[in-house]
Amino acid sequence: MRKHRVLAGILTVIMLLGMIPSALAAETAVYNGPEPPQKTYTQGVILGKTATELKNNETTLNLTISAPSDQSPVAVEFVLDGTSSLHGVVSSTQWVQDMMDSIKANLKGKLDNVYAGITVFGKTAEVAIPMRLVADDGSNFTVKMLLDAMAKIDVGSNVEAGLKSGLEDLEGANLPKNTKKYMVLITDGGSYFWMNGDEAVNNSYYTGGTPATASLMNNDAAEGGYTALRSLADMLKDPSAPTAGTETYGDASAHEPLAAAVQQIKDTKAYTNFETGIYRAARKLNEIPGDVNLFTVGRPYYADTPSLSALTKLAGEFVAYAAGKDKTGLSRSLASTKLEDLDEVLEQIVEKMSIIVPKGSTVTDVIGRTQSDKGETEAYDFDVITEDGFTLVVGDKTYTGTRVSENTWSFADGSRLVYTPGANEHFVLTLGQDIVRGGKVTLRYNAELAEYDASSGHHDVLTNVEAYLDIIPTVGNEGARCRFPEPSLGYRFGGGGGGGGTVIPDEDPPLADLNESDHYAYIIGRKDGLVHPEANITRGEVATIYFRMLTDESRNELWSQSNPYTDVQPDTWCNAAVSTMTRAGVIEGFSDGTFRPSAPITRAQFATIAVRFFEVVYSGDDKFTDIADHWARDYINKAAEAALINGFSDGTFRPNQNITRAQAMAIFNRVLGRAPEKDHLLPDEMITWPDNMDKNAWYYANMQEATNSHEFDIAYDADGEPYEVWTDILPVRDWAAFEEEWSTVNSAANPGEVISVPANALP
């Protein structure tokens, strides 16, 4: 089962590819004052900086580094040596089954925006699995694909064929713009066939039988006592080196004895098959484009067979030559013949490939005053409150800085922050661990408005001079400087007599503006064809629906991809919605720093979100009997006052009960100003649902409103209450495609009732 162990290692590689970074390329940015809350860089990172509203002259600042996978699409072609010298019995099917089982187990839920293909080679090469976007469940990597390919490759060894076929698969794939390309070659370097056009050829002598059984196929010269093989370096310098179709040293069809063949090689100084095969493979390596990084994992070719030592040496030279093509310097040849070691080095390579921002990179934040280009001193009036310390959030872990000296803090992840006070006040955070694809790091600290303008009116002040991330150069990576946006805060000065006064935070930011004009459908049915009115709805889905229901202008004004939650990463499907609605002040997380996007939302949480779109004042008695001691009491009362929510017939609201989809749709419609009426829909044209056919169900019209895009007129009943009269059914909006211009994460792996297009179907 040696082959199973090697390929299991390959599948571990594919499983980890969800973290492979994009290339780092320098980008120049010029600081021009207040900017949007985040910046996206070609390095594959999104930098955000936000400041909370002033309170007692203080603000909390968050610098966030995100590495979403959609900013760094990846394509990797595995070129796998299928010869017995590396893997064992080629025709075995059990290890193929085990490998594909491992793919499906390891890929599930791990990959986003990663493309992969597998090419296998013997005498010939076959693309076993053509380059394609890898499905989360591995469903497009099947056992049959690999078995069919393995059945087609002939016995023999032709590294040139493998490289040629794999490169054609990689380069010919329809990949997104800026995709980073990789090729992983796994071989022992042995090769005694080469390519003449599209035909695999060699000139081996054999003593009888067919080429598939001939004793000279893999060591025709060495077994005959010929050990004077040329070095690869000498062959690459040789102007008389063979080209396709010209390598002859006797009549291969004459069945001449081995001794005669070896003697002719000695007399003519011709290239042996092994020399030619390796030479031609090395030339193919030289054709790999500069935008494809080659990783090579090798192992000795028959190192335990002394009579083949010349072949072992030359094959090793090829592996070393291939490893030298690796821009990152991560490739290596294993001295051990244990395939467990090969598995281990594959994992090590992918672990290093996952890095977008390597540890040792620095974040610099300049807080104090600086000299302008004209030599004038510009005042930036915030000072760091060092007594409050610094907090670092890495993924789902939070580290509180430990003060190790007056101006130095260390963090448990190995990061270190050095603060410099004075006129050029700034700090430098050195990252203690890598930021990988899909990762997120946030530095949080407090600052004080130390100087301010006491004149009347509104004032804006920048929180700092500049902030930037220096991505350190690594092997194959030139590094880059990427700048954070610079948030500003507004305040006014007022109150107090006798020359006194206080800094007053700026007015509350404008409420998020909802689109009450266009009645788009904002949910779709689930995959079972039902709309499930009594099922739960999640917190992430609620955020997404409100995000979609904003006006374009409001969405652009409030747009963000950065948030303070440890469980909403750049790759989380609802990241853009959660980040934007958090910035709008509509949604909040929990005290432990999470948002819990997949959790069902309670009636209290939903009412709290809904009422935040309105300015409602209420100071009377509780409107429900069971909310007196509830955290959301004020919000629930205000939501009821605004006629957004209803309670139950027993006078309760049941705030901690999960809200159903039907209840949520009813509130969504009220918030959006929609008033569906069951007798004034378009039953012959609208989308209907088997589980929403009862027109007498209280939620019937609300569910139809939520799932049908339509035009309408407004009419009024006898009490003067408005209701909709539908006039035309419109196509259901493709929200995933519509949001692509805003969102870096457009859709969920399991679209459910919110997203209409699976992630893997997007171009």
DAVEN-V579569 format. One record per residue. RES is the residue in three letters. OMEGA is omega in radians with two decimals (* if undefined). D_LAST is the distance of its C-alpha to the last C-alpha in whole Angstrom. Layout:
BEGIN
res = <RES RES>
omega = <OMEGA OMEGA>
d_last = <D_LAST D_LAST>
END
This chain:
BEGIN
res = <MET ARG LYS HIS ARG VAL LEU ALA GLY ILE LEU THR VAL ILE MET LEU LEU GLY MET ILE PRO SER ALA LEU ALA ALA GLU THR ALA VAL TYR ASN GLY PRO GLU PRO PRO GLN LYS THR TYR THR GLN GLY VAL ILE LEU GLY LYS THR ALA THR GLU LEU LYS ASN ASN GLU THR THR LEU ASN LEU THR ILE SER ALA PRO SER ASP GLN SER PRO VAL ALA VAL GLU PHE VAL LEU ASP GLY THR SER SER LEU HIS GLY VAL VAL SER SER THR GLN TRP VAL GLN ASP MET MET ASP SER ILE LYS ALA ASN LEU LYS GLY LYS LEU ASP ASN VAL TYR ALA GLY ILE THR VAL PHE GLY LYS THR ALA GLU VAL ALA ILE PRO MET ARG LEU VAL ALA ASP ASP GLY SER ASN PHE THR VAL LYS MET LEU LEU ASP ALA MET ALA LYS ILE ASP VAL GLY SER ASN VAL GLU ALA GLY LEU LYS SER GLY LEU GLU ASP LEU GLU GLY ALA ASN LEU PRO LYS ASN THR LYS LYS TYR MET VAL LEU ILE THR ASP GLY GLY SER TYR PHE TRP MET ASN GLY ASP GLU ALA VAL ASN ASN SER TYR TYR THR GLY GLY THR PRO ALA THR ALA SER LEU MET ASN ASN ASP ALA ALA GLU GLY GLY TYR THR ALA LEU ARG SER LEU ALA ASP MET LEU LYS ASP PRO SER ALA PRO THR ALA GLY THR GLU THR TYR GLY ASP ALA SER ALA HIS GLU PRO LEU ALA ALA ALA VAL GLN GLN ILE LYS ASP THR LYS ALA TYR THR ASN PHE GLU THR GLY ILE TYR ARG ALA ALA ARG LYS LEU ASN GLU ILE PRO GLY ASP VAL ASN LEU PHE THR VAL GLY ARG PRO TYR TYR ALA ASP THR PRO SER LEU SER ALA LEU THR LYS LEU ALA GLY GLU PHE VAL ALA TYR ALA ALA GLY LYS ASP LYS THR GLY LEU SER ARG SER LEU ALA SER THR LYS LEU GLU ASP LEU ASP GLU VAL LEU GLU GLN ILE VAL GLU LYS MET SER ILE ILE VAL PRO LYS GLY SER THR VAL THR ASP VAL ILE GLY ARG THR GLN SER ASP LYS GLY GLU THR GLU ALA TYR ASP PHE ASP VAL ILE THR GLU ASP GLY PHE THR LEU VAL VAL GLY ASP LYS THR TYR THR GLY THR ARG VAL SER GLU ASN THR TRP SER PHE ALA ASP GLY SER ARG LEU VAL TYR THR PRO GLY ALA ASN GLU HIS PHE VAL LEU THR LEU GLY GLN ASP ILE VAL ARG GLY GLY LYS VAL THR LEU ARG TYR ASN ALA GLU LEU ALA GLU TYR ASP ALA SER SER GLY HIS HIS ASP VAL LEU THR ASN VAL GLU ALA TYR LEU ASP ILE ILE PRO THR VAL GLY ASN GLU GLY ALA ARG CYS ARG PHE PRO GLU PRO SER LEU GLY TYR ARG PHE GLY GLY GLY GLY GLY GLY GLY GLY THR VAL ILE PRO ASP GLU ASP PRO PRO LEU ALA ASP LEU ASN GLU SER ASP HIS TYR ALA TYR ILE ILE GLY ARG LYS ASP GLY LEU VAL HIS PRO GLU ALA ASN ILE THR ARG GLY GLU VAL ALA THR ILE TYR PHE ARG MET LEU THR ASP GLU SER ARG ASN GLU LEU TRP SER GLN SER ASN PRO TYR THR ASP VAL GLN PRO ASP THR TRP CYS ASN ALA ALA VAL SER THR MET THR ARG ALA GLY VAL ILE GLU GLY PHE SER ASP GLY THR PHE ARG PRO SER ALA PRO ILE THR ARG ALA GLN PHE ALA THR ILE ALA VAL ARG PHE PHE GLU VAL VAL TYR SER GLY ASP ASP LYS PHE THR ASP ILE ALA ASP HIS TRP ALA ARG ASP TYR ILE ASN LYS ALA ALA GLU ALA ALA LEU ILE ASN GLY PHE SER ASP GLY THR PHE ARG PRO ASN GLN ASN ILE THR ARG ALA GLN ALA MET ALA ILE PHE ASN ARG VAL LEU GLY ARG ALA PRO GLU LYS ASP HIS LEU LEU PRO ASP GLU MET ILE THR TRP PRO ASP ASN MET ASP LYS ASN ALA TRP TYR TYR ALA ASN MET GLN GLU ALA THR ASN SER HIS GLU PHE ASP ILE ALA TYR ASP ALA ASP GLY GLU PRO TYR GLU VAL TRP THR ASP ILE LEU PRO VAL ARG ASP TRP ALA ALA PHE GLU GLU GLU TRP SER THR VAL ASN SER ALA ALA ASN PRO GLY GLU VAL ILE SER VAL PRO ALA ASN ALA LEU PRO>
omega = <-3.13 -3.09 3.11 -3.09 3.12 -3.08 3.02 3.08 3.11 -3.13 3.02 3.09 -3.12 3.13 -3.09 -3.05 3.08 -3.12 -3.10 -3.07 2.96 3.13 3.08 3.12 -3.04 3.07 -3.13 3.09 3.14 -3.12 -3.11 3.09 -3.05 -3.05 3.03 -3.02 3.13 3.11 3.11 -3.09 3.13 3.08 -3.12 -3.14 2.98 3.14 3.12 3.03 -3.12 3.10 3.10 3.12 3.13 3.05 -3.03 3.11 -3.08 3.08 3.04 -3.12 3.12 3.00 -3.03 3.02 3.11 3.14 -3.09 -3.05 -3.11 3.07 -3.11 3.08 -3.01 3.00 -3.13 3.09 3.04 3.08 -2.93 3.04 -3.12 -3.07 -3.10 3.13 3.12 -2.93 -3.05 -3.04 -3.04 -3.00 -3.13 -3.14 -3.06 -3.13 3.06 3.11 3.14 -3.12 -3.11 3.02 3.13 3.10 -3.06 -3.14 -3.04 -3.10 -3.00 3.08 -3.04 -2.92 3.03 3.11 3.08 3.11 -3.13 3.04 3.12 3.04 3.08 3.14 2.94 2.97 3.06 -3.12 3.08 2.98 -3.08 3.13 -3.12 -3.13 3.10 3.06 -3.05 3.09 -3.13 -3.10 3.12 -3.04 3.12 2.96 -2.98 3.09 -3.07 3.13 -3.09 3.12 3.14 -3.13 -3.13 -3.14 -3.05 -3.09 -3.12 3.08 -3.11 -3.13 -3.06 -3.10 3.12 3.14 3.13 3.13 -3.13 -3.10 -3.14 -3.14 3.10 3.12 -3.12 -3.06 -3.11 -3.10 3.08 -3.02 3.10 3.09 3.11 3.08 3.06 -3.03 3.11 2.95 3.12 3.14 3.11 -3.02 2.99 3.06 -3.14 -3.13 3.13 2.89 3.06 -3.04 2.95 -2.97 3.11 -3.09 3.06 -3.05 2.81 -3.09 -3.05 2.90 2.99 -2.98 3.13 -3.13 -3.12 3.14 -3.11 -3.12 -3.07 -3.07 -3.04 -2.98 -3.04 -3.12 -2.98 -3.12 -3.02 -3.13 3.12 3.10 -3.13 -3.08 -3.07 3.13 3.09 3.03 3.12 3.13 3.14 -3.14 -3.13 3.08 -2.98 3.14 -3.14 -3.12 -3.04 3.00 -3.02 3.03 -3.06 -3.05 3.11 3.00 3.11 -3.12 -3.06 -3.11 -3.03 -3.13 -3.12 3.13 -3.11 -3.08 3.14 3.13 -3.13 3.14 -3.14 3.08 -3.13 -3.07 -3.03 -3.07 3.12 3.04 2.98 3.08 -3.08 3.10 -3.11 -3.13 -3.13 3.11 -3.12 3.08 3.12 3.09 3.11 3.06 -3.11 -3.13 -3.14 -3.09 -3.10 -3.13 3.08 3.10 -3.13 2.96 3.13 3.02 -3.08 3.00 -3.04 3.09 3.13 -3.11 -3.12 3.13 -3.05 -3.09 -3.14 -3.03 3.12 3.11 3.12 -3.11 -3.09 3.10 3.10 3.09 3.11 3.13 3.12 3.12 3.11 3.12 3.13 3.09 -3.08 -3.11 -3.09 -3.11 -3.09 -3.09 3.10 3.05 -3.10 3.08 -3.09 3.04 3.13 -3.10 3.01 3.12 3.10 3.06 -3.07 -3.09 3.05 3.14 3.13 3.12 -3.09 3.10 3.14 3.10 -3.07 -2.99 2.98 3.08 -3.08 3.07 -3.02 3.02 -3.00 2.98 3.12 3.12 -3.13 -3.00 -2.92 -3.06 -3.11 3.10 3.10 3.11 -3.13 3.13 3.14 3.10 3.10 -3.09 2.94 -2.73 -3.14 3.04 3.05 3.05 -3.03 3.14 3.13 3.10 -3.09 3.12 3.14 3.09 -3.12 -3.06 3.13 3.14 3.14 3.14 3.05 -3.09 3.07 -3.09 -3.09 3.02 -3.06 -3.05 -3.12 3.09 3.06 -3.12 -3.03 3.12 -3.14 3.12 -3.09 -3.13 3.12 -3.09 3.10 3.13 3.05 -3.06 3.11 -3.05 3.10 2.98 3.11 3.06 3.06 -3.07 -3.12 3.07 -3.10 2.92 -3.04 3.13 -3.07 -3.09 -3.11 3.10 3.11 3.01 -3.07 3.08 -3.14 3.11 -3.07 3.01 -2.98 3.11 -3.07 -3.14 -3.07 3.10 -3.09 3.09 -3.09 3.12 3.03 3.11 3.05 -3.11 3.14 -3.13 3.13 3.05 -3.10 3.06 3.03 3.09 -3.02 3.07 3.01 3.13 -3.12 -3.09 -3.06 -3.09 -3.11 2.96 -3.13 -3.04 3.01 2.97 -3.09 -3.11 3.04 3.12 3.10 3.06 3.01 -3.07 -3.11 3.07 3.02 3.08 3.09 3.08 3.13 3.13 -3.13 3.00 -3.12 3.11 3.12 3.10 3.12 3.11 -3.11 3.10 3.05 -3.04 -3.11 3.10 -3.13 -3.08 -3.07 -3.12 3.08 2.94 -3.10 2.93 3.03 3.11 3.10 -3.04 3.12 3.11 -3.12 -3.12 2.98 -3.11 -3.09 -3.14 3.10 2.99 -3.02 3.12 3.11 3.12 3.11 3.11 -3.11 3.14 3.12 3.09 -3.13 -3.08 3.02 2.95 3.12 -3.12 -3.13 3.14 3.12 -3.12 -3.06 -2.99 3.06 2.98 -3.12 3.13 -3.07 -2.99 -3.11 -3.08 3.01 -3.08 3.10 -3.11 3.10 -2.96 -3.09 -3.06 -3.09 -3.13 -3.12 -3.12 -3.11 -3.10 3.01 3.11 3.12 -3.12 -3.09 -3.13 3.12 3.08 -3.09 -3.06 3.13 3.10 3.14 3.00 3.13 -3.05 -3.11 -3.13 3.04 -3.10 -3.12 3.13 3.12 3.13 -3.12 3.12 3.13 3.11 -3.06 -3.03 -3.14 3.06 -3.04 3.02 -3.07 3.08 3.09 -3.13 -3.12 3.12 3.09 -3.13 3.11 -3.00 -3.00 -3.10 -3.00 -3.08 -3.06 -3.13 -3.07 -3.05 -3.09 -3.14 -3.13 3.11 3.14 3.13 3.09 3.11 3.14 3.12 3.11 -3.07 3.02 3.04 -3.13 -3.05 3.13 3.09 -3.13 3.03 -3.13 -2.99 -3.07 3.11 3.11 3.14 3.11 3.11 3.14 3.10 3.14 -3.13 3.12 -3.14 3.06 -3.09 3.11 3.14 -3.11 3.13 -3.12 -3.09 -3.13 3.12 -2.92 -3.09 -3.10 3.03 3.10 -2.98 -3.10 -3.06 -3.01 3.03 3.11 -3.04 -3.12 -3.13 3.04 -3.10 -3.11 -3.10 -3.14 3.07 -3.04 -3.05 -3.00 -3.06 3.14 3.12 3.09 3.10 -3.07 -2.99 3.14 2.98 -3.01 2.93 -2.98 2.91 3.09 3.04 -3.09 3.13 -3.06 3.13 3.14 3.13 -3.10 2.99 -3.10 2.94 -3.08 -3.12 -3.12 3.05 3.13 3.07 3.07 -3.07 3.05 -3.01 -3.10 3.12 -3.12 -3.08 -3.03 -3.13 3.09 -2.84 3.00 3.06 -2.91 -3.00 -3.07 3.08 3.05 -2.91 3.09 -3.01 -3.06 -3.04 -3.05 -3.10 3.10 -3.10 -3.05 3.10 -3.11 3.12 *>
d_last = <39 39 36 34 35 33 30 30 30 27 25 26 25 21 22 23 19 18 20 20 20 18 21 23 24 27 26 29 29 32 34 34 36 34 30 27 27 25 23 20 21 19 21 19 21 21 25 27 30 32 36 37 40 43 46 49 48 45 42 39 36 33 32 28 26 23 20 17 15 12 14 15 12 14 15 18 20 23 26 29 32 33 37 40 41 38 37 40 40 37 37 37 35 36 34 31 31 32 29 26 28 27 24 23 26 24 20 21 20 19 16 13 10 13 12 16 18 22 24 28 31 34 36 33 29 27 23 23 20 17 15 12 10 13 14 16 19 19 19 17 19 22 26 26 24 26 29 29 28 31 33 32 33 37 39 39 38 35 33 33 31 29 28 27 25 23 22 21 19 17 17 16 13 10 9 8 10 13 13 16 18 20 23 25 28 31 34 38 38 40 39 41 39 37 35 37 34 32 35 37 40 43 47 48 52 52 56 55 53 49 47 45 48 50 51 50 46 45 48 50 52 53 54 57 58 56 54 54 51 49 47 44 44 47 45 43 46 47 47 48 46 45 42 40 43 46 46 50 53 54 54 52 53 56 56 58 59 57 60 60 57 57 60 58 55 58 60 57 55 52 49 48 45 44 45 43 40 40 40 37 35 36 35 32 31 32 29 26 24 25 22 22 24 26 28 31 32 36 39 42 43 46 47 50 51 54 54 51 51 50 47 46 47 45 42 42 42 39 37 38 37 34 34 35 32 30 29 30 33 32 32 36 38 39 43 43 43 42 38 38 38 35 33 34 33 30 30 31 29 26 27 28 24 23 25 24 27 30 33 36 33 35 34 37 38 41 42 46 47 46 48 46 45 49 50 51 50 47 48 45 47 45 47 45 47 48 50 47 45 41 39 36 33 31 28 31 34 36 39 42 43 46 49 50 52 53 49 47 45 44 41 41 38 40 38 41 42 44 46 48 50 51 51 48 46 43 42 40 38 37 35 36 33 30 27 24 20 20 23 25 29 31 34 36 40 42 44 47 47 50 51 50 51 54 54 53 50 46 45 42 42 40 40 40 40 37 35 32 31 32 30 33 32 32 32 29 28 30 29 29 30 28 30 29 30 33 34 37 39 42 45 48 52 55 57 61 64 66 63 61 58 54 51 49 45 43 43 40 37 36 34 31 31 29 28 31 30 27 27 24 23 22 22 21 23 23 21 25 25 28 28 30 32 34 32 31 28 27 28 24 23 26 25 21 23 25 23 21 24 25 26 23 26 27 24 23 27 27 23 23 21 24 27 30 29 29 27 24 22 19 17 19 16 19 20 19 21 24 24 24 27 29 29 30 33 32 31 33 33 35 38 37 34 31 29 29 26 26 30 31 32 36 38 39 36 34 37 37 34 34 38 36 35 38 41 44 47 49 52 54 55 52 50 50 52 50 48 51 51 47 45 43 46 46 42 43 46 44 41 44 46 43 43 39 41 43 45 47 50 52 51 49 45 44 42 41 40 36 35 34 31 33 35 32 31 35 35 31 33 36 34 32 35 34 37 36 39 39 41 39 36 34 35 34 31 29 27 30 30 32 33 34 36 39 40 43 41 41 37 36 35 33 31 31 30 27 25 26 25 28 30 34 37 40 43 46 48 52 51 49 46 43 40 38 38 35 34 31 28 25 21 20 17 14 14 11 10 13 13 10 13 15 14 13 13 11 12 15 15 17 16 20 21 19 16 14 11 11 9 8 6 4 0>
END
